[in-house]
Amino acid sequence: MGVTGSNMEAILNKDDYREFTQRVDIAVSKGQEVPHIVDMISENQFKVTLLKTVDLELLDELTG
């Protein structure tokens, strides 16, 4: 993921995007919000922007 200002962005393929959404669902079910927006670039590419700073290590622990 790249950092733009205070937001983190990533370009994900279809499989990585599916994994991202599954992990977001798990995190939310455990009380950790992951506010983000998604722009579909093409059928197989998605631009995901996290809207606040998220502790990625904590997310890995919660969803791993």
MARBA-3410 file (N, C-alpha, C, O; in Angstrom, 1 decimal):
64
0.8,-1.2,0.0,0.0,0.0,0.0,0.9,1.2,0.0,1.9,1.3,0.6 ~ 0.5,2.2,-0.7,1.2,3.5,-0.7,0.5,4.5,0.2,-0.7,4.3,0.6 ~ 1.2,5.5,0.6,0.6,6.5,1.5,0.4,7.8,0.8,1.3,8.3,0.1 ~ -0.8,8.3,0.8,-1.1,9.6,0.2,-1.7,10.5,1.2,-2.8,10.4,1.7 ~ -0.9,11.5,1.7,-1.3,12.3,2.8,-1.4,11.4,4.0,-0.5,10.7,4.4
-2.6,11.4,4.6,-2.8,10.6,5.8,-3.5,9.3,5.4,-3.8,8.4,6.2 ~ -3.9,9.2,4.1,-4.6,8.0,3.6,-3.6,7.0,3.0,-2.7,7.4,2.3 ~ -3.9,5.7,3.2,-3.2,4.7,2.5,-4.0,4.1,1.3,-5.2,4.0,1.4 ~ -3.3,3.9,0.2,-3.9,3.4,-1.0,-3.2,2.2,-1.5,-2.0,2.0,-1.3 ~ -4.0,1.3,-2.1,-3.5,0.1,-2.8,-4.2,-0.2,-4.0,-5.5,0.0,-4.1
-3.5,-0.7,-5.0,-4.2,-1.2,-6.2,-4.2,-2.8,-6.1,-3.1,-3.4,-5.9 ~ -5.4,-3.3,-6.0,-5.5,-4.8,-5.8,-6.1,-5.4,-7.0,-7.0,-4.9,-7.7 ~ -5.7,-6.7,-7.3,-6.3,-7.5,-8.3,-7.6,-8.1,-7.7,-7.8,-7.9,-6.5 ~ -8.4,-8.8,-8.5,-9.6,-9.3,-8.0,-9.5,-10.2,-6.8,-10.3,-10.2,-5.9 ~ -8.5,-11.1,-6.8,-8.3,-12.1,-5.7,-7.8,-11.3,-4.4,-8.3,-11.6,-3.4
-6.9,-10.4,-4.6,-6.5,-9.6,-3.4,-7.6,-8.8,-2.8,-7.7,-8.6,-1.6 ~ -8.5,-8.2,-3.7,-9.6,-7.4,-3.3,-10.6,-8.3,-2.5,-11.1,-7.9,-1.5 ~ -10.8,-9.5,-3.0,-11.7,-10.5,-2.3,-11.1,-10.8,-0.9,-11.9,-10.8,0.1 ~ -9.8,-11.0,-0.8,-9.2,-11.3,0.5,-9.3,-10.0,1.4,-9.6,-10.2,2.6 ~ -9.1,-8.9,0.9,-9.3,-7.6,1.6,-10.7,-7.5,2.2,-10.8,-7.2,3.4
-11.7,-7.7,1.4,-13.1,-7.6,1.9,-13.4,-8.6,3.0,-14.1,-8.3,3.9 ~ -12.8,-9.8,2.8,-13.0,-10.9,3.8,-12.4,-10.4,5.1,-13.0,-10.6,6.2 ~ -11.2,-9.9,5.1,-10.5,-9.5,6.3,-11.2,-8.3,6.9,-11.2,-8.2,8.1 ~ -11.7,-7.4,6.1,-12.5,-6.2,6.7,-13.7,-6.8,7.4,-14.0,-6.3,8.5 ~ -14.4,-7.7,6.8,-15.6,-8.3,7.5,-15.2,-8.9,8.8,-15.9,-8.7,9.8
-14.1,-9.6,8.9,-13.6,-10.3,10.1,-13.3,-9.2,11.1,-13.7,-9.3,12.3 ~ -12.5,-8.2,10.7,-12.2,-7.1,11.6,-13.4,-6.4,12.2,-13.4,-6.1,13.4 ~ -14.4,-6.1,11.4,-15.6,-5.4,11.8,-16.3,-6.3,12.8,-16.9,-5.8,13.8 ~ -16.4,-7.6,12.6,-17.0,-8.5,13.5,-16.4,-8.6,14.8,-17.0,-9.0,15.8 ~ -15.1,-8.2,14.9,-14.3,-8.1,16.2,-14.2,-6.7,16.7,-13.5,-6.5,17.6
-15.0,-5.8,16.1,-15.1,-4.4,16.7,-14.1,-3.4,16.1,-14.0,-2.3,16.7 ~ -13.3,-3.8,15.1,-12.3,-2.9,14.5,-12.9,-2.4,13.2,-12.9,-3.1,12.2 ~ -13.3,-1.1,13.2,-13.7,-0.5,11.9,-12.6,-0.3,10.9,-11.5,0.1,11.4 ~ -12.8,-0.4,9.7,-11.8,-0.2,8.6,-12.5,0.7,7.5,-12.9,0.2,6.5 ~ -12.7,2.0,7.8,-13.4,2.8,6.8,-12.5,3.0,5.6,-11.3,3.3,5.6
-13.1,2.7,4.4,-12.4,2.8,3.2,-13.3,3.1,2.0,-14.5,2.9,2.1 ~ -12.7,3.5,0.9,-13.5,3.6,-0.3,-12.8,2.8,-1.4,-11.6,2.5,-1.4 ~ -13.6,2.3,-2.4,-13.1,1.5,-3.5,-13.5,2.1,-4.8,-14.6,2.5,-5.0 ~ -12.5,2.2,-5.7,-12.7,2.6,-7.1,-12.4,1.5,-7.9,-11.2,0.9,-7.9 ~ -13.3,1.0,-8.8,-13.0,0.0,-9.7,-12.3,0.6,-10.9,-12.8,1.4,-11.6
-11.0,0.1,-11.1,-10.2,0.6,-12.2,-10.5,-0.1,-13.5,-10.7,0.4,-14.6 ~ -10.6,-1.4,-13.4,-11.0,-2.3,-14.5,-11.7,-3.5,-13.9,-11.8,-3.6,-12.7 ~ -12.0,-4.5,-14.7,-12.7,-5.7,-14.2,-11.8,-6.4,-13.2,-12.4,-7.1,-12.3 ~ -10.5,-6.3,-13.3,-9.6,-7.1,-12.4,-8.8,-6.2,-11.5,-7.8,-6.7,-10.9 ~ -9.0,-4.9,-11.5,-8.2,-4.0,-10.6,-9.1,-3.0,-9.8,-10.0,-2.4,-10.3
-8.7,-2.9,-8.6,-9.5,-2.1,-7.6,-8.5,-1.2,-6.9,-7.5,-1.6,-6.4 ~ -8.9,0.1,-6.7,-8.1,1.0,-5.9,-8.8,1.2,-4.6,-9.9,1.7,-4.5 ~ -8.1,0.8,-3.5,-8.7,0.8,-2.2,-7.9,1.9,-1.4,-6.7,2.0,-1.4 ~ -8.7,2.9,-0.8,-8.1,3.9,0.0,-8.7,3.8,1.4,-9.9,3.9,1.6 ~ -7.8,3.6,2.3,-8.2,3.7,3.8,-8.4,5.1,4.2,-7.5,5.9,3.9
-9.5,5.4,4.8,-9.9,6.8,5.2,-9.3,7.2,6.5,-9.4,8.4,6.8 ~ -8.8,6.3,7.3,-8.1,6.8,8.5,-6.9,5.8,8.7,-6.8,4.8,8.1 ~ -6.0,6.3,9.6,-4.8,5.5,9.8,-5.3,4.2,10.6,-6.0,4.2,11.6 ~ -4.9,3.1,10.0,-5.2,1.8,10.6,-3.9,1.0,11.0,-3.0,1.0,10.2 ~ -3.9,0.4,12.1,-2.8,-0.4,12.6,-2.8,-1.7,11.8,-3.6,-2.6,12.1
-2.0,-1.8,10.8,-2.0,-3.0,9.9,-1.6,-4.3,10.6,-2.1,-5.3,10.3 ~ -0.7,-4.1,11.6,-0.3,-5.3,12.3,-1.4,-5.8,13.2,-1.6,-7.0,13.3 ~ -2.2,-4.9,13.8,-3.3,-5.3,14.6,-4.4,-6.0,13.7,-4.9,-7.0,14.1 ~ -4.6,-5.5,12.5,-5.5,-6.1,11.6,-5.1,-7.5,11.2,-5.9,-8.4,11.1 ~ -3.8,-7.7,11.0,-3.3,-9.0,10.7,-3.5,-10.0,11.8,-3.9,-11.1,11.6
-3.3,-9.5,13.0,-3.6,-10.3,14.2,-5.0,-10.7,14.3,-5.4,-11.8,14.6 ~ -5.9,-9.7,14.1,-7.4,-9.9,14.2,-7.9,-10.9,13.2,-8.8,-11.7,13.4 ~ -7.3,-10.8,12.0,-7.9,-11.5,10.8,-7.1,-12.7,10.3,-7.5,-13.4,9.4 ~ -5.9,-12.9,10.9,-5.0,-14.0,10.5,-5.4,-15.3,11.0,-4.7,-16.3,10.7
END
